[in-house]
């Protein structure tokens, strides 16, 4: 412990004698405390100079090239994760919006909510007072006459529906297996027609059923057209019977191939479309 005494340290000297064969060689004598102070000051100044050089010159890129590459890679991964989070957030918001629209659309088909949209439905219906121009087509003229005849002769709570597609029936209505509509085998891009005139209450993309359009009709009926490739009508559009509303496709996770899935609901209950479609 005496060696580390301050008085002892003051008596310690460092002698420097150059190895030069000359009688005039001069030796240098430094105290231990002064030598230590010089070393500390030199070290401190050296660190300051090094930090200054690294901060204003690209030398740090060469000295820390490995660390910089790792930081760049980590920063890139962080940016990619942030972009993915933004995309997932937007998709969740879209899914939530679509679910709300579908929920509202199905509510419109129920008896207790049918009257709530009646005013809007009648208002849009009155905007179009003329039938679609048949342009001299005899078949369409006869069809319009027959539809009008059947509509007037049936009871007030029934409608006449036409087939929404010219394809062949590939899967029938089967509520026991959860198939609440009819499937028509058609190529992608084939025309999809409105089975009856009404108000479009939903037209958007869904995860399971792809591009879907839902039309509300008189007397509590709605029709649903699923797995389309594109929609030609938007929400709150009024469409006439036989009007082109979409193109068939193979969209949605639950689609097993190119086809049109068609459903008819009456006051919230699914109905076999084949019992209502005129041949």
HELIX and SHEET records of a PDB file:
HELIX    1   1 UNK A    2  UNK A    4  5                                   3    
HELIX    2   2 UNK A    6  UNK A   10  1                                   5    
HELIX    3   3 UNK A   32  UNK A   56  1                                  25    
HELIX    4   4 UNK A   59  UNK A   63  1                                   5    
HELIX    5   5 UNK A   65  UNK A  108  1                                  44    
HELIX    6   6 UNK A  111  UNK A  114  1                                   4    
HELIX    7   7 UNK A  115  UNK A  117  5                                   3    
HELIX    8   8 UNK A  118  UNK A  126  1                                   9    
HELIX    9   9 UNK A  138  UNK A  153  1                                  16    
HELIX   10  10 UNK A  175  UNK A  177  5                                   3    
HELIX   11  11 UNK A  218  UNK A  220  5                                   3    
HELIX   12  12 UNK A  273  UNK A  275  5                                   3    
SHEET    1   A 2 UNK A  13  UNK A  17  0                                        
SHEET    2   A 2 UNK A  27  UNK A  31 -1                                        
SHEET    1   B 7 UNK A 168  UNK A 171  0                                        
SHEET    2   B 7 UNK A 182  UNK A 185 -1                                        
SHEET    3   B 7 UNK A 260  UNK A 266 -1                                        
SHEET    4   B 7 UNK A 221  UNK A 231 -1                                        
SHEET    5   B 7 UNK A 210  UNK A 216 -1                                        
SHEET    6   B 7 UNK A 198  UNK A 206 -1                                        
SHEET    7   B 7 UNK A 238  UNK A 239 -1                                        
SHEET    1   C 4 UNK A 168  UNK A 171  0                                        
SHEET    2   C 4 UNK A 182  UNK A 185 -1                                        
SHEET    3   C 4 UNK A 260  UNK A 266 -1                                        
SHEET    4   C 4 UNK A 269  UNK A 271 -1                                        
SHEET    1   D 6 UNK A 168  UNK A 171  0                                        
SHEET    2   D 6 UNK A 182  UNK A 185 -1                                        
SHEET    3   D 6 UNK A 260  UNK A 266 -1                                        
SHEET    4   D 6 UNK A 221  UNK A 231 -1                                        
SHEET    5   D 6 UNK A 244  UNK A 248 -1                                        
SHEET    6   D 6 UNK A 191  UNK A 193 -1                                        
END                                                                             
